[in-house]
Amino acid sequence: MTGDFLPEFKIVPAKGGGYLGSYRLFDGKPFKLIPGEAKGTASQALNAAKDYVRAKLNPPIRAEQADSDPDIIGDWYTQRAARQAEQQEAALGAIIVKGKAVRVERRRRA
């Protein structure tokens, strides 16, 4: 990247009155307008630009919530192991156990 990281904010007069906020993150790059409507005052436009950049640089962290029921989690692990065994058998003709291929034989019962 060219230039130093230096978030900088600027206001731009909007057509029809009001102000738009703009920003640039690196020195030597052009300013970019933030999306949205024109703000009534210059300080509102600057604050909107700062909030937009803050949200862009620090997105919220999402965490998945796991079920706390151990039976459901155990069932999921056994189902996943069965799916992986089926995929290995379909692709390789064998199941890998402790690093060795174990051939699977299927017999039909009469």
C-alpha positions in Angstrom: 0.0 0.0 0.0 1.1 3.5 -0.6 1.1 6.1 2.1 0.7 5.8 5.8 -2.4 4.7 7.6 -4.0 7.9 8.7 -7.8 8.0 8.9 -8.9 11.5 7.8 -12.4 13.0 7.7 -13.8 15.8 5.6 -17.1 17.4 5.0 -18.6 18.1 1.5 -21.5 20.5 1.0 -24.4 18.6 -0.5 -26.8 19.9 -3.2 -30.0 21.2 -1.7 -28.3 22.0 1.6 -26.6 20.0 4.3 -23.3 18.2 4.4 -22.0 14.8 3.4 -19.2 13.1 5.3 -16.2 11.7 3.6 -13.1 9.8 4.7 -9.8 8.3 3.5 -7.8 5.7 5.4 -4.4 6.1 3.8 -2.4 9.2 2.9 -2.3 9.7 -0.8 -5.6 8.0 -1.5 -8.7 9.9 -2.6 -11.6 10.7 -0.2 -14.7 8.5 -0.3 -18.2 9.6 0.5 -20.1 7.7 3.1 -23.4 6.2 2.0 -26.6 7.8 3.3 -28.4 11.0 3.4 -27.0 14.5 3.8 -26.7 15.7 7.4 -28.0 19.0 8.7 -24.8 20.3 10.2 -21.1 19.8 9.5 -20.5 18.2 12.9 -23.2 15.6 12.3 -21.6 14.8 9.0 -18.2 14.4 10.6 -19.6 12.2 13.4 -21.4 10.0 10.8 -18.2 9.6 8.8 -16.3 8.6 12.0 -19.0 6.1 13.0 -19.0 4.6 9.5 -15.2 4.2 9.5 -15.3 2.8 13.1 -17.9 0.2 12.1 -15.9 -0.7 8.9 -12.6 -1.2 10.7 -14.2 -2.9 13.8 -17.0 -5.2 12.7 -19.1 -6.8 15.4 -17.9 -10.3 16.4 -20.5 -13.0 16.1 -20.4 -16.2 18.1 -22.4 -19.3 17.4 -24.3 -20.6 20.4 -23.9 -24.4 20.9 -26.5 -26.6 22.4 -25.8 -27.4 26.0 -27.5 -30.8 25.8 -24.7 -33.4 25.7 -26.9 -36.0 24.1 -27.5 -33.8 21.1 -23.8 -33.0 20.8 -22.9 -36.6 21.0 -25.4 -37.6 18.4 -24.0 -34.9 16.1 -20.5 -36.3 16.5 -21.6 -39.9 15.7 -23.6 -38.7 12.6 -20.5 -36.8 11.4 -18.3 -39.8 11.9 -20.8 -42.0 9.9 -20.8 -39.4 7.1 -17.0 -39.3 6.9 -16.8 -43.1 6.9 -19.3 -43.2 4.0 -17.4 -40.6 2.1 -14.1 -42.4 2.6 -15.6 -45.7 1.5 -17.2 -44.2 -1.6 -13.9 -42.4 -2.6 -11.3 -45.0 -1.5 -13.2 -48.2 -1.2 -12.0 -48.5 2.4 -12.2 -46.7 5.7 -9.1 -45.2 7.2 -8.5 -46.4 10.8 -5.4 -45.1 12.6 -3.7 -44.3 9.4 -4.3 -47.6 7.7 -6.9 -48.5 5.1 -9.3 -51.1 6.3 -11.4 -52.8 3.6 -15.1 -53.0 4.2 -17.0 -56.0 3.1 -20.8 -55.9 2.8 -22.8 -59.1 3.0 -26.5 -59.5 2.3 -28.6 -61.4 4.7 -31.0 -63.9 3.2 
